[in-house]
Every structure is written in structure tokens, then in C-alpha cells.
Amino acid sequence: MLQTFIDIIHVFCCLILVFVVLLQQGKGGGMGAALGGGASAQVFGGRGAGNLLTRTTAICAGIFMVTSVSLAYLSSSGDRGLKAKVAMENQKKKDRGMARPKDAPPEDKGPTDKGPTDKGPSDKGPSDKTPSDKP
């Protein structure tokens, strides 16, 4: 809503700025002389047209700059939200391929009844040696 309002002001200001600049009388006469520059001098007075058009140009240029910066900021703020969303999606994709860590390690429930085993305390194999066991 705000961006639409600023867009409308921006376009309106651009049109006024173009019209005012074309009406100003430059060194070569400009559009103001082609459309009856002598008549405009009577309407605005001898020096009044220059001051009014100069003020209007300065005001429109200021409004144009402010609306341009505002629209650029509003446009980039949408990009920031989009970048955050893309980063979140990329993190989710990374997490999908990796195993999730367990919340708590499994508890020892004690010996299970799987039947008799062949290994006893004296039947240690070579991999069962501890560093304190020396040959």
C-alpha cells in the first residue's frame, strides 16, 4: 500500500518535473519560447516566471530524490526477507541429508536372556586385550 502510494507520487513528480524543465527559458529560448514565451512573461510578470519555475523545479527534484531513495529501500527490504527465507530453506535441505543426533544415549538394561554364550572370562581373544595386559 505504501509502495503504491510512493509510486504514484514518484510518477506524478516526474511528469511535473519534465513539464517545468521544458517550460524554462534557456540560452536558446527552449520550449517556453516556442509555445509563446512572450505571453508567459505577461502571465508571470517580468521576472516571476523564472522564480516560480526555478522553485518548482527544485521542489520536484527534491521530492523525486526522496521518493527514489524510499522506493529503493522498500524494494531492498523485500529482498532481505527473501534472502532470509532462502537461507532457511537451504539449512533445511542440509539437515535432511544428515542424521539427527539422539536426544539421550540408550540406557543399559542389564543382561538379556539370549541363551548361553561360548565365551567365558578366560576366553579372551587378541582384540580383547587391554593396554595393561602385556605378553
N, C-alpha and C positions, 0 to 999 in steps of 0.2 A: 504494500500500500504506500509506504513512504517512498520507495524507489520509483513507483509510478508517478507520484506527485513531483518528485525531483526531476524525473524525465520530462514531464510536461513543462515545468518551469525552464528547464535547460533548452528545450527546442524553441519555446516562445522567446527566450532571451536571445538565442542565436538569430532568429528571424529579425528581431528588432535591431540587433547589432549590425547585421548586414544592411538593413534599410538605412540606418543612421549613418553608417560609414559611406554608403553610396551617395547620400544627400550632401555630405560635407563638400565644400568647395576647396579643391586642392590647388596646386600651382597651375594645372592645366584646365581648370574650370570644373572638371568632374561631372558627375551625373546631375548635380544640383543646377549647374548652368544649362545643361541640355534640356532640363524639364522646366525651364523658366526661372533661372537664378535671380533675375531682377525682381520677379514677383515675390520670391521668398524673402528678399531683403525688405520689402514693404510689410509683409506679414509679421516678421520677427523684429523689425526695426533695423537700424543701420548696423549695429554690432550684436544684436540679440541672438541672431541665428547661430553665430559662432559659439557663443557661450552655452546656449541651450543644447546644441548638438554635441559639443565637447563634453558637457556634463553627462548627457545621456549615454554617450559612448563610454565614458569612464565607469558609470554605474553598471551598465550592461556588461562591460568587460569584467568588473569585479564579481558580479553575480555569476557570469559564465565560469570564472575560475573556481568559485566556491562550489557550484553545482558539479563541475568536473571532478574536483577532488572528492566530493561526497559520493558521487556515483562510483568512482574508483574504489573507495573504501568499502562501500556496500557490496560491490562486486567481489572484492577480495575476501570479505568476511564469509561469503558463501563458500569460497574456495577453502578457507580454513576448516569449516565444518566438514566439507567433503574430504579433505586430507585426513582429518581425524577418523572419519568413518572408514576410509580405505586402509589406514594403519590398523584399525581394529579388526577388519576383515582379514588382513594379512597375518595378524597374530593368531586369529582363529585357525587359519589354514596351516600355520606352523604347528599349532597344538594338536591338530588332528593326526599328524603323522608320527607324533611321539607318544610313548607310553606314559600314562599318568602315574605319578607317584602314589604309592599306597598311603592311606591315612595312618595306619598303625601296623607295626610288624606283627606277623601271626604269633600267637602265644603257643608255647609247648604244652600240649595236653597230656604229657606223660607217655608211658609206653602204650603201644597199641597191641591188640591181640591178633597178630598176624601169623602166629604159629611159631614153632621152634626155629631158631637160626643155627647155622652151622658154625659160625664164628664164636669163639669164646674169648675170654680175656687173654689167653696165651696164644691165640691165633692172629697175631698182628702181622700185617703184610708190610712190604717195603714203604708204602706210601703212608702208613700209619705211624711212622717213627716221628718222634718229637726231637727238637734240637738237643735236649738233654740226653737222649739215647745215643751213645757212641759205640761203635763196634769194637 
